[in-house]
Amino acid sequence: MTDGKDSWKLKLACVWGGELVSVLTSSILQMGFVWHITLTTNSASMLSLASLAGFLPLALFGTFAGTVVDRLPLRVTLVGADLFIAAVSAVVAVVSLTGTLPVWVVMVALFVRAVGSAFHTPAFQALTPLVAPAEHLTRLAGVTQAVQSGGYILGTAIAAVIYPLWGLTAMIALDVAGALFATVAVLAARLDVGGSGAQAGEKNLGLVAQARALAGETADGYRVLRGYRGLFALLWCGFVFTLVFSPISALFPLMTLDHFGGTTGDAATAEIVFSVGMIAGSALLTATGGFKNRALTVCFATALYGFATLVAGCAGPSAGGMQLFFVMSFLMGLSSPFYSGPQTALMQEKVPPEYLGRVFGLYGAIMSWAMPLGLAFSSLFADAVGAPAWFFGAGIAMVLLACVTWAIPAIRNVER
């Protein structure tokens, strides 16, 4: 699996370095898109629709994307996805140079870029267990979270400077450069894992027969995941969590810009504080591995996230209320790695390597179906009830979900 005792560390360090830069530049552009939509429309519904445009391709293509990931060498999928996303950004840059960038163009760009992410995400998640020893997976999940959070926090801070000075065009140019750098990093790592290839003789089959074969392999991945009762139950509890969580992430800018009457700098501060919390949580997860029972870690993280969201919804429209919102944003970020990291490590540890792409693709697709459902619901009612009330109700729902999750025996005994 590896060329030497520590070669896996060099491979992961190289790929993660490229990922750090790619996440950095992508988060710069993502914040630029969010602020462009917020300042142009000042609508919770439009923010929710923008998030929907970014998540829907993961739901539509994620199911079969994992099967493709299992067939191809990981370096091919990672490089192909990065170059595809860079090409989309380049097209948006050309449009922005012609004059004012229409909101609908941003929506389309978010949708098409997410198609590339549908392939990149399961490939990146499948990489670690194919390269690193199993005993390091939980702590390495914390490192992965730290890399992604670090890129996000730096990107958000840089976006707050670039957007008012140079606008979206400069942000798009940086995103293209970041994707190209990530491509070079993957090639430099010389990855030689993944790629089961098509079944013997399948290349000579017609298009319909190949589609049936692809669907059959995808169904095999679902059966493998369903065979692990604890993981399967965690998957559907995660579906409910994502259903409640997705509108919260979309309404973050509206809380700072509308409810608190803040500036884009304040909106960036909220995102940065959240990301600092994620880095702190990632560091704690890397150092401790969380509770011995990783399902308990997931339930605790769900409850902490719910508590912080509930309190954030109670913050009044004042300077003190904004400070309280920042503190709760930190707690939300702190809990996030303890929610996602243990689940990722459990799947990486228990699922056979040849099914990892399919399982992560299915997991991402199911979570992504929860996102548009939650965002569609919030786009109908968030403007009517207001962002603070939505935060308050979502917090209560998350605390209740944590209790229900721990009450399921298969989840409590997932380590067995």
Salt bridges, closest charged atoms under 4 A:
ASP6 OD1 - LYS9 NZ 3.73
GLU19 OE1 - HIS120 NE2 3.74
ASP70 OD2 - ARG358 NE 2.83
ASP82 OD1 - HIS120 NE2 3.76
ASP175 OD2 - ARG113 NH1 2.56
GLU202 OE2 - ARG71 NH2 2.48
GLU217 OE2 - ARG71 NH2 2.59
ASP220 OD1 - ARG223 NH2 2.30
GLU349 OE1 - ARG294 NH2 3.18
GLU415 OE2 - ARG294 NE 2.81
